[in-house]
Amino acid sequence: MYLRIFKNTILSGFLIVLLHSCASLQMANMTSAKMNALELGMSKEEVTQILGSDYKIAEKRLEGPIEIEVLSYRDHFENDEFYLFVFKNNKLDKWYRELFSKERIEIE
């Protein structure tokens, strides 16, 4: 009886770890196929359909009548790469990549 409970607990733990690792593969991975599918003028919804919903809103502001929103995707396979997508009135205006140093800067 206890052996069966122990086996089920171990199996459940293994499945949780396996499913979690599979879910992380669904996170942002900026492949050339995804990037090549993007076009200027696409809506935010079209872009997030291609790239996924694992983004952060990096900025949101108004410039007169123009609403500007910047979405940030972190490439989880390259931890030092961030992709920023600038939308003006919900249309993709431009995108670019930022690289961050892997070295930590300590401020005392």
PyMOL commands that place a pseudoatom at each C-alpha (Angstrom):
pseudoatom trace, name=CA, resn=MET, resi=1, chain=A, elem=C, hetatm=0, pos=[0.000, 0.000, 0.000]
pseudoatom trace, name=CA, resn=TYR, resi=2, chain=A, elem=C, hetatm=0, pos=[2.692, 2.498, 1.024]
pseudoatom trace, name=CA, resn=LEU, resi=3, chain=A, elem=C, hetatm=0, pos=[4.832, 1.426, -1.918]
pseudoatom trace, name=CA, resn=ARG, resi=4, chain=A, elem=C, hetatm=0, pos=[1.999, 2.216, -4.329]
pseudoatom trace, name=CA, resn=ILE, resi=5, chain=A, elem=C, hetatm=0, pos=[1.505, 5.702, -2.773]
pseudoatom trace, name=CA, resn=PHE, resi=6, chain=A, elem=C, hetatm=0, pos=[5.264, 6.293, -2.978]
pseudoatom trace, name=CA, resn=LYS, resi=7, chain=A, elem=C, hetatm=0, pos=[5.353, 5.242, -6.654]
pseudoatom trace, name=CA, resn=ASN, resi=8, chain=A, elem=C, hetatm=0, pos=[2.377, 7.484, -7.486]
pseudoatom trace, name=CA, resn=THR, resi=9, chain=A, elem=C, hetatm=0, pos=[4.000, 10.429, -5.706]
pseudoatom trace, name=CA, resn=ILE, resi=10, chain=A, elem=C, hetatm=0, pos=[7.275, 9.944, -7.596]
pseudoatom trace, name=CA, resn=LEU, resi=11, chain=A, elem=C, hetatm=0, pos=[5.428, 9.534, -10.905]
pseudoatom trace, name=CA, resn=SER, resi=12, chain=A, elem=C, hetatm=0, pos=[3.340, 12.664, -10.240]
pseudoatom trace, name=CA, resn=GLY, resi=13, chain=A, elem=C, hetatm=0, pos=[6.463, 14.678, -9.428]
pseudoatom trace, name=CA, resn=PHE, resi=14, chain=A, elem=C, hetatm=0, pos=[8.160, 13.477, -12.598]
pseudoatom trace, name=CA, resn=LEU, resi=15, chain=A, elem=C, hetatm=0, pos=[5.125, 14.411, -14.719]
pseudoatom trace, name=CA, resn=ILE, resi=16, chain=A, elem=C, hetatm=0, pos=[4.968, 17.880, -13.166]
pseudoatom trace, name=CA, resn=VAL, resi=17, chain=A, elem=C, hetatm=0, pos=[8.644, 18.484, -13.964]
pseudoatom trace, name=CA, resn=LEU, resi=18, chain=A, elem=C, hetatm=0, pos=[8.180, 17.150, -17.500]
pseudoatom trace, name=CA, resn=LEU, resi=19, chain=A, elem=C, hetatm=0, pos=[5.122, 19.293, -18.188]
pseudoatom trace, name=CA, resn=HIS, resi=20, chain=A, elem=C, hetatm=0, pos=[6.804, 22.377, -16.743]
pseudoatom trace, name=CA, resn=SER, resi=21, chain=A, elem=C, hetatm=0, pos=[9.823, 21.915, -19.003]
pseudoatom trace, name=CA, resn=CYS, resi=22, chain=A, elem=C, hetatm=0, pos=[7.544, 21.478, -22.035]
pseudoatom trace, name=CA, resn=ALA, resi=23, chain=A, elem=C, hetatm=0, pos=[5.666, 24.643, -21.109]
pseudoatom trace, name=CA, resn=SER, resi=24, chain=A, elem=C, hetatm=0, pos=[8.905, 26.605, -20.976]
pseudoatom trace, name=CA, resn=LEU, resi=25, chain=A, elem=C, hetatm=0, pos=[9.544, 25.627, -24.601]
pseudoatom trace, name=CA, resn=GLN, resi=26, chain=A, elem=C, hetatm=0, pos=[6.382, 27.546, -25.493]
pseudoatom trace, name=CA, resn=MET, resi=27, chain=A, elem=C, hetatm=0, pos=[7.939, 30.763, -24.166]
pseudoatom trace, name=CA, resn=ALA, resi=28, chain=A, elem=C, hetatm=0, pos=[9.383, 33.327, -26.498]
pseudoatom trace, name=CA, resn=ASN, resi=29, chain=A, elem=C, hetatm=0, pos=[11.875, 31.925, -28.958]
pseudoatom trace, name=CA, resn=MET, resi=30, chain=A, elem=C, hetatm=0, pos=[12.610, 34.496, -31.598]
pseudoatom trace, name=CA, resn=THR, resi=31, chain=A, elem=C, hetatm=0, pos=[13.208, 32.274, -34.605]
pseudoatom trace, name=CA, resn=SER, resi=32, chain=A, elem=C, hetatm=0, pos=[13.819, 33.651, -38.070]
pseudoatom trace, name=CA, resn=ALA, resi=33, chain=A, elem=C, hetatm=0, pos=[10.542, 32.109, -39.228]
pseudoatom trace, name=CA, resn=LYS, resi=34, chain=A, elem=C, hetatm=0, pos=[8.618, 34.102, -36.621]
pseudoatom trace, name=CA, resn=MET, resi=35, chain=A, elem=C, hetatm=0, pos=[10.518, 37.307, -37.294]
pseudoatom trace, name=CA, resn=ASN, resi=36, chain=A, elem=C, hetatm=0, pos=[10.094, 36.907, -41.079]
pseudoatom trace, name=CA, resn=ALA, resi=37, chain=A, elem=C, hetatm=0, pos=[6.328, 36.527, -40.601]
pseudoatom trace, name=CA, resn=LEU, resi=38, chain=A, elem=C, hetatm=0, pos=[6.100, 40.015, -39.089]
pseudoatom trace, name=CA, resn=GLU, resi=39, chain=A, elem=C, hetatm=0, pos=[5.180, 42.995, -41.227]
pseudoatom trace, name=CA, resn=LEU, resi=40, chain=A, elem=C, hetatm=0, pos=[4.970, 46.664, -40.427]
pseudoatom trace, name=CA, resn=GLY, resi=41, chain=A, elem=C, hetatm=0, pos=[1.377, 47.764, -40.000]
pseudoatom trace, name=CA, resn=MET, resi=42, chain=A, elem=C, hetatm=0, pos=[0.258, 44.520, -38.329]
pseudoatom trace, name=CA, resn=SER, resi=43, chain=A, elem=C, hetatm=0, pos=[-2.040, 44.880, -35.336]
pseudoatom trace, name=CA, resn=LYS, resi=44, chain=A, elem=C, hetatm=0, pos=[-0.901, 44.023, -31.825]
pseudoatom trace, name=CA, resn=GLU, resi=45, chain=A, elem=C, hetatm=0, pos=[-3.173, 40.957, -31.944]
pseudoatom trace, name=CA, resn=GLU, resi=46, chain=A, elem=C, hetatm=0, pos=[-1.579, 39.708, -35.175]
pseudoatom trace, name=CA, resn=VAL, resi=47, chain=A, elem=C, hetatm=0, pos=[1.925, 40.120, -33.741]
pseudoatom trace, name=CA, resn=THR, resi=48, chain=A, elem=C, hetatm=0, pos=[1.087, 38.364, -30.470]
pseudoatom trace, name=CA, resn=GLN, resi=49, chain=A, elem=C, hetatm=0, pos=[-0.507, 35.508, -32.434]
pseudoatom trace, name=CA, resn=ILE, resi=50, chain=A, elem=C, hetatm=0, pos=[2.845, 34.944, -34.115]
pseudoatom trace, name=CA, resn=LEU, resi=51, chain=A, elem=C, hetatm=0, pos=[5.135, 35.576, -31.144]
pseudoatom trace, name=CA, resn=GLY, resi=52, chain=A, elem=C, hetatm=0, pos=[2.945, 34.421, -28.265]
pseudoatom trace, name=CA, resn=SER, resi=53, chain=A, elem=C, hetatm=0, pos=[1.582, 36.157, -25.203]
pseudoatom trace, name=CA, resn=ASP, resi=54, chain=A, elem=C, hetatm=0, pos=[4.728, 35.955, -23.057]
pseudoatom trace, name=CA, resn=TYR, resi=55, chain=A, elem=C, hetatm=0, pos=[5.468, 39.673, -23.293]
pseudoatom trace, name=CA, resn=LYS, resi=56, chain=A, elem=C, hetatm=0, pos=[5.677, 42.626, -20.953]
pseudoatom trace, name=CA, resn=ILE, resi=57, chain=A, elem=C, hetatm=0, pos=[4.366, 46.094, -21.691]
pseudoatom trace, name=CA, resn=ALA, resi=58, chain=A, elem=C, hetatm=0, pos=[7.577, 48.105, -21.544]
pseudoatom trace, name=CA, resn=GLU, resi=59, chain=A, elem=C, hetatm=0, pos=[5.990, 51.472, -22.246]
pseudoatom trace, name=CA, resn=LYS, resi=60, chain=A, elem=C, hetatm=0, pos=[2.643, 53.062, -22.949]
pseudoatom trace, name=CA, resn=ARG, resi=61, chain=A, elem=C, hetatm=0, pos=[2.099, 56.761, -23.645]
pseudoatom trace, name=CA, resn=LEU, resi=62, chain=A, elem=C, hetatm=0, pos=[0.219, 59.312, -25.694]
pseudoatom trace, name=CA, resn=GLU, resi=63, chain=A, elem=C, hetatm=0, pos=[1.905, 61.675, -28.123]
pseudoatom trace, name=CA, resn=GLY, resi=64, chain=A, elem=C, hetatm=0, pos=[-0.965, 63.974, -28.954]
pseudoatom trace, name=CA, resn=PRO, resi=65, chain=A, elem=C, hetatm=0, pos=[-3.620, 61.789, -30.593]
pseudoatom trace, name=CA, resn=ILE, resi=66, chain=A, elem=C, hetatm=0, pos=[-1.190, 58.871, -31.134]
pseudoatom trace, name=CA, resn=GLU, resi=67, chain=A, elem=C, hetatm=0, pos=[-1.172, 56.033, -28.610]
pseudoatom trace, name=CA, resn=ILE, resi=68, chain=A, elem=C, hetatm=0, pos=[2.252, 54.402, -28.375]
pseudoatom trace, name=CA, resn=GLU, resi=69, chain=A, elem=C, hetatm=0, pos=[2.735, 50.996, -26.780]
pseudoatom trace, name=CA, resn=VAL, resi=70, chain=A, elem=C, hetatm=0, pos=[5.998, 49.053, -26.600]
pseudoatom trace, name=CA, resn=LEU, resi=71, chain=A, elem=C, hetatm=0, pos=[5.939, 45.287, -26.053]
pseudoatom trace, name=CA, resn=SER, resi=72, chain=A, elem=C, hetatm=0, pos=[9.054, 43.548, -24.775]
pseudoatom trace, name=CA, resn=TYR, resi=73, chain=A, elem=C, hetatm=0, pos=[9.803, 39.898, -25.444]
pseudoatom trace, name=CA, resn=ARG, resi=74, chain=A, elem=C, hetatm=0, pos=[12.726, 38.210, -23.769]
pseudoatom trace, name=CA, resn=ASP, resi=75, chain=A, elem=C, hetatm=0, pos=[14.294, 35.448, -25.820]
pseudoatom trace, name=CA, resn=HIS, resi=76, chain=A, elem=C, hetatm=0, pos=[14.434, 32.659, -23.243]
pseudoatom trace, name=CA, resn=PHE, resi=77, chain=A, elem=C, hetatm=0, pos=[17.024, 30.774, -25.255]
pseudoatom trace, name=CA, resn=GLU, resi=78, chain=A, elem=C, hetatm=0, pos=[19.333, 33.796, -25.277]
pseudoatom trace, name=CA, resn=ASN, resi=79, chain=A, elem=C, hetatm=0, pos=[18.857, 35.358, -21.837]
pseudoatom trace, name=CA, resn=ASP, resi=80, chain=A, elem=C, hetatm=0, pos=[20.649, 38.546, -22.789]
pseudoatom trace, name=CA, resn=GLU, resi=81, chain=A, elem=C, hetatm=0, pos=[18.360, 39.400, -25.733]
pseudoatom trace, name=CA, resn=PHE, resi=82, chain=A, elem=C, hetatm=0, pos=[15.211, 41.464, -25.586]
pseudoatom trace, name=CA, resn=TYR, resi=83, chain=A, elem=C, hetatm=0, pos=[13.028, 42.288, -28.575]
pseudoatom trace, name=CA, resn=LEU, resi=84, chain=A, elem=C, hetatm=0, pos=[11.014, 45.489, -28.457]
pseudoatom trace, name=CA, resn=PHE, resi=85, chain=A, elem=C, hetatm=0, pos=[7.991, 46.071, -30.671]
pseudoatom trace, name=CA, resn=VAL, resi=86, chain=A, elem=C, hetatm=0, pos=[6.652, 49.610, -31.037]
pseudoatom trace, name=CA, resn=PHE, resi=87, chain=A, elem=C, hetatm=0, pos=[2.976, 50.051, -31.880]
pseudoatom trace, name=CA, resn=LYS, resi=88, chain=A, elem=C, hetatm=0, pos=[1.414, 53.357, -32.872]
pseudoatom trace, name=CA, resn=ASN, resi=89, chain=A, elem=C, hetatm=0, pos=[-2.383, 53.301, -32.632]
pseudoatom trace, name=CA, resn=ASN, resi=90, chain=A, elem=C, hetatm=0, pos=[-2.258, 49.484, -32.406]
pseudoatom trace, name=CA, resn=LYS, resi=91, chain=A, elem=C, hetatm=0, pos=[-0.200, 49.108, -35.615]
pseudoatom trace, name=CA, resn=LEU, resi=92, chain=A, elem=C, hetatm=0, pos=[3.373, 47.777, -35.645]
pseudoatom trace, name=CA, resn=ASP, resi=93, chain=A, elem=C, hetatm=0, pos=[5.623, 50.735, -36.421]
pseudoatom trace, name=CA, resn=LYS, resi=94, chain=A, elem=C, hetatm=0, pos=[9.065, 49.194, -35.800]
pseudoatom trace, name=CA, resn=TRP, resi=95, chain=A, elem=C, hetatm=0, pos=[10.927, 46.562, -33.823]
pseudoatom trace, name=CA, resn=TYR, resi=96, chain=A, elem=C, hetatm=0, pos=[14.461, 46.116, -32.643]
pseudoatom trace, name=CA, resn=ARG, resi=97, chain=A, elem=C, hetatm=0, pos=[16.660, 43.922, -30.471]
pseudoatom trace, name=CA, resn=GLU, resi=98, chain=A, elem=C, hetatm=0, pos=[18.543, 44.977, -27.355]
pseudoatom trace, name=CA, resn=LEU, resi=99, chain=A, elem=C, hetatm=0, pos=[21.472, 43.032, -25.981]
pseudoatom trace, name=CA, resn=PHE, resi=100, chain=A, elem=C, hetatm=0, pos=[22.376, 43.214, -22.321]
pseudoatom trace, name=CA, resn=SER, resi=101, chain=A, elem=C, hetatm=0, pos=[25.681, 42.299, -20.773]
pseudoatom trace, name=CA, resn=LYS, resi=102, chain=A, elem=C, hetatm=0, pos=[25.707, 39.062, -18.809]
pseudoatom trace, name=CA, resn=GLU, resi=103, chain=A, elem=C, hetatm=0, pos=[28.008, 40.673, -16.261]
pseudoatom trace, name=CA, resn=ARG, resi=104, chain=A, elem=C, hetatm=0, pos=[26.390, 42.036, -13.147]
pseudoatom trace, name=CA, resn=ILE, resi=105, chain=A, elem=C, hetatm=0, pos=[27.079, 45.584, -12.141]
pseudoatom trace, name=CA, resn=GLU, resi=106, chain=A, elem=C, hetatm=0, pos=[27.161, 46.092, -8.372]
pseudoatom trace, name=CA, resn=ILE, resi=107, chain=A, elem=C, hetatm=0, pos=[26.459, 49.587, -7.070]
pseudoatom trace, name=CA, resn=GLU, resi=108, chain=A, elem=C, hetatm=0, pos=[27.652, 50.294, -3.555]
for i in range(1, 108): cmd.bond("trace and resi %d" % i, "trace and resi %d" % (i + 1))
show_as sticks, trace
zoom trace
